Amino acid sequence: MRETLAMPVARARRATPDLAERLGEHVVAALIEEATLAPKPGLVDIRSRGAHHDLDWELMCVSALALQPTFTELARAGQEMQPMQSLQRMQSLRERIGAIGRDGEARMLDATQGVNTHRGAIWALGLLVTAAAADPVAPANPADRTPHGIAARAGALARLPDRHAPALTGNKGERACLDYNVGGARGQAQAGFPHVVNVALPELSRSRRRGDSETAARLNALLAIMASLDDTCVLARGGPGALAELQDGARRVLALGGAASLAGRRHLKLLDRRLVELHVSPGGAADLLAAALFLNRLHREAAPTTQA
């Protein structure tokens, strides 16, 4: 099944895709890499459903592949984003990508028969892929092509209002933001994805430099996000108590040497067991890890010899 799911991406790659198609492929690859990574505490991965009863690895991959046209379309919209663009045109772009994202959510629900697999990822990675496709002032300002530069542009888009978006959706994450006074996915995006560029990517680089396996490095990046993120997926299901257990547990794994150490792996398994008992799943952290993997893919493509 894994080979079958990978075929559409592989075929598209052989056809020498344009920039928007390539960016769409990178998003889908990042989503599948996140879904496959194991063992992730409380989350769906290739070995387990985590704390879910309606999700599994195969469904997550089906959803990711179904969303590839959405992310490609978002990238095409982003290619029209120019430096010093007028506020009116930026507003128009924001509303356009909002409409594309809502269509993508409908496509996702159709592919999964109504199961929410990637709603948060459509928001986060949709903004990032739009921003990544923009033509910044490089080479005059090459920093605009870095993960920080892309995240900053995505944040600027996220801060613009979308007149056509519903005022309230009734989603669990939205209710958790209101109940517990946290920013959630919207606040993370509007701030320029600090947990991606200041937490996950540095941990990914640090773990690789010390010789951790790629799996361990990615798990450590996920744990670093979990250790401080006010994850609305956890708050919605388990409240502040469950969030505190998650954050404390993630910090403990990292303090014991992370996923590459024997003690860290043992505590990671205990954390997974506890989250399943609590029936909580840190989906917000998973979305941000996928975002970090996407930006890291772009960084490595731009500088293939780097190990960051």
C-alpha positions in Angstrom: 0.0 0.0 0.0 2.9 2.4 0.7 4.2 2.0 -2.8 0.8 2.6 -4.3 0.3 5.8 -2.3 3.6 7.1 -3.3 3.1 6.6 -7.1 1.2 9.8 -8.0 3.9 12.0 -6.4 6.7 9.9 -8.1 5.0 10.1 -11.5 4.5 13.9 -11.2 8.2 14.3 -10.3 9.3 12.4 -13.4 7.3 14.8 -15.5 9.5 17.8 -14.5 6.7 19.8 -12.7 6.7 23.6 -12.6 7.2 25.5 -9.4 3.6 25.3 -8.2 3.4 21.6 -8.9 6.7 21.0 -7.2 5.7 22.9 -4.1 2.4 21.0 -4.0 4.4 17.7 -4.1 6.6 18.9 -1.2 3.6 19.7 0.9 2.1 16.2 0.3 5.5 14.6 1.0 5.8 16.5 4.3 2.3 15.4 5.3 3.0 11.8 4.5 6.3 12.0 6.3 4.6 13.3 9.4 1.9 10.7 9.3 4.5 7.9 8.9 6.8 9.0 11.6 6.7 6.7 14.6 6.3 6.3 17.5 4.4 9.6 18.0 2.6 10.0 21.3 -1.2 10.0 20.9 -1.0 10.6 17.2 -1.7 8.4 14.2 1.5 6.9 12.7 2.4 3.9 10.6 2.2 1.5 13.6 -0.9 2.9 15.5 -4.1 4.9 15.4 -2.9 6.8 18.5 -5.8 8.2 20.5 -8.1 8.0 17.5 -10.7 5.5 16.5 -11.7 7.0 13.1 -8.2 7.6 11.7 -5.3 5.5 10.6 -2.1 5.8 8.5 -3.7 4.8 5.3 -6.5 7.4 5.6 -4.0 10.1 6.4 -2.1 9.3 3.2 -5.2 9.2 1.1 -6.2 12.6 2.5 -2.8 14.1 1.8 -2.8 12.9 -1.8 -6.3 14.2 -2.3 -5.1 17.6 -1.2 -2.2 17.9 -3.7 -4.3 19.8 -6.3 -5.3 22.2 -3.5 -1.8 23.0 -2.5 -0.7 23.3 -6.1 -3.5 25.8 -6.7 -2.5 27.7 -3.6 1.1 27.9 -4.9 -0.1 29.2 -8.2 -2.0 32.0 -6.4 1.1 32.8 -4.4 3.1 33.2 -7.6 1.2 36.4 -8.2 2.4 37.9 -4.8 4.9 40.6 -5.6 7.1 42.8 -3.4 5.5 46.1 -2.3 2.1 44.8 -3.5 -0.8 47.1 -2.7 -2.9 46.3 0.3 -5.9 45.9 -1.9 -4.2 43.2 -4.0 -2.9 41.5 -0.9 -6.4 41.4 0.5 -7.7 40.0 -2.8 -5.0 37.2 -2.6 -5.9 36.5 1.0 -9.5 36.0 0.1 -8.6 33.9 -3.0 -6.5 31.5 -1.0 -9.2 31.3 1.7 -11.7 30.2 -0.9 -9.2 27.6 -2.3 -8.6 26.3 1.2 -12.3 25.9 1.9 -12.7 24.0 -1.4 -9.7 21.9 -0.3 -11.4 21.1 3.0 -14.5 19.9 1.1 -12.2 17.8 -1.1 -10.6 16.3 2.0 -13.9 15.4 3.6 -15.1 13.8 0.4 -11.9 11.7 0.2 -12.2 10.6 3.9 -16.0 10.2 4.0 -16.4 13.1 6.4 -13.4 12.5 8.7 -11.3 15.6 9.6 -7.7 14.5 8.7 -6.0 17.7 7.7 -8.1 20.8 8.5 -5.4 22.4 10.5 -2.7 21.4 7.9 -4.7 23.0 5.1 -4.6 26.3 7.0 -0.9 26.2 8.1 0.6 24.6 5.0 -1.7 26.5 2.7 -0.4 29.8 3.9 3.2 28.5 3.8 3.0 27.1 0.3 1.4 30.3 -0.9 4.2 32.3 0.6 6.9 30.0 -0.7 5.7 30.4 -4.2 5.9 34.2 -4.0 8.8 36.0 -5.9 10.6 37.9 -3.2 13.3 40.5 -3.7 16.0 37.9 -4.2 18.9 38.1 -4.9 18.8 41.6 -3.4 17.3 40.1 -0.2 18.1 36.3 -0.2 16.8 36.0 3.4 13.3 36.2 2.0 13.8 32.7 0.7 14.8 31.2 4.0 12.3 29.4 6.3 12.0 32.6 8.4 11.3 34.7 5.3 8.7 32.3 4.0 7.0 32.1 7.4 7.1 35.9 7.8 5.2 36.3 4.4 2.7 33.6 5.5 2.2 35.5 8.7 1.5 38.7 6.8 -1.2 36.9 4.8 -2.7 35.3 7.9 -3.1 38.7 9.6 -5.3 40.0 6.7 -9.0 39.5 7.2 -11.0 37.2 4.8 -14.5 38.8 4.4 -15.9 35.5 3.0 -14.8 33.3 5.8 -17.4 32.3 8.4 -17.2 34.3 11.6 -17.4 31.1 13.7 -17.0 27.6 12.4 -17.9 25.6 15.5 -14.7 23.5 15.2 -13.2 22.1 18.4 -10.0 24.0 18.1 -11.9 27.3 17.7 -13.9 26.5 20.8 -10.8 25.7 22.8 -9.3 29.1 21.8 -12.4 30.8 23.2 -12.6 28.6 26.3 -9.0 28.8 27.3 -7.9 32.2 25.8 -5.2 30.8 23.6 -4.2 31.8 20.0 -4.5 28.3 18.4 -3.6 27.7 14.8 -4.7 31.2 13.8 -2.5 32.9 16.4 0.5 30.7 15.4 0.1 31.7 11.8 -0.4 35.4 12.4 2.8 35.4 14.5 4.8 33.9 11.6 4.9 30.3 12.9 7.3 30.7 15.8 7.0 27.1 16.8 8.1 26.1 13.4 11.0 28.4 12.7 12.2 29.0 16.3 11.5 25.6 17.9 11.1 22.7 15.5 13.6 23.6 12.8 16.4 24.4 15.3 15.8 21.1 17.2 15.8 19.2 13.9 19.1 20.7 13.0 20.6 20.2 16.5 19.6 16.5 16.6 21.0 15.8 13.2 24.3 17.5 14.1 24.8 15.3 17.1 24.3 12.2 15.0 20.7 11.2 15.8 18.9 9.2 13.2 16.5 11.1 10.9 13.6 9.5 12.7 14.9 10.5 16.1 15.6 14.0 14.9 12.0 14.4 13.6 10.6 13.0 16.8 12.7 15.4 18.9 11.4 18.3 16.7 7.9 17.2 17.4 8.6 16.9 21.1 10.1 20.3 21.2 6.8 21.7 19.7 4.7 19.7 22.2 6.8 21.0 25.1 5.5 24.5 24.8 2.6 24.7 22.4 -0.9 25.4 23.7 -2.3 22.7 21.5 -6.0 23.3 21.0 -6.5 19.7 19.9 -5.4 18.6 23.4 -7.2 21.4 25.2 -10.5 20.5 23.3 -10.4 16.9 24.4 -8.6 16.9 27.8 -8.5 20.5 29.0 -5.5 22.2 30.8 -4.7 19.1 32.8 -4.1 17.0 29.8 -2.1 19.8 28.1 0.2 20.0 31.2 0.8 16.3 31.2 1.7 16.4 27.5 4.1 19.4 27.9 5.7 17.9 31.0 6.1 14.5 29.3 7.6 16.0 26.2 10.1 18.0 28.2 11.0 14.9 30.1 11.8 12.9 27.0 14.0 15.7 25.7 15.8 16.0 29.0 16.6 12.3 29.0 18.4 12.6 25.7 15.4 12.6 23.3 14.2 9.8 21.0 17.7 8.6 20.3 18.5 7.6 23.9 17.2 4.5 25.6 15.8 6.4 28.5 14.2 8.9 26.2 12.5 6.2 24.1 11.2 4.5 27.2 9.6 7.7 28.5 8.3 8.4 25.0 6.4 5.1 25.1 5.0 5.9 28.5 3.9 9.3 27.2 2.2 7.7 24.3 0.4 5.2 26.6 -0.8 8.1 28.8 -2.1 10.2 26.0 -4.1 7.2 24.6 -5.5 6.7 28.1 -6.5 10.3 28.2 -7.9 10.1 24.7 -6.0 13.2 23.6 -4.0 13.7 20.4 -1.7 16.7 19.8 -2.8 17.4 16.3 -1.7 21.0 16.4 1.9 19.9 17.1 1.6 17.4 14.2 0.5 20.1 11.8 3.4 22.3 12.8 5.9 19.4 12.4 4.6 18.9 8.9 5.1 22.6 8.3 8.7 22.3 9.6 9.4 19.3 7.3 8.0 21.3 4.3 10.2 24.3 5.0 13.2 22.0 5.6 12.5 20.3 2.3 12.6 23.7 0.5 15.8 24.7 2.4 17.5 21.4 1.4 16.4 21.8 -2.2 17.8 25.3 -2.4 21.1 24.1 -0.7 21.3 20.3 -1.3 24.7 20.0 0.5 23.4 21.4 3.8 22.7 19.1 6.7 20.4 21.6 8.4 
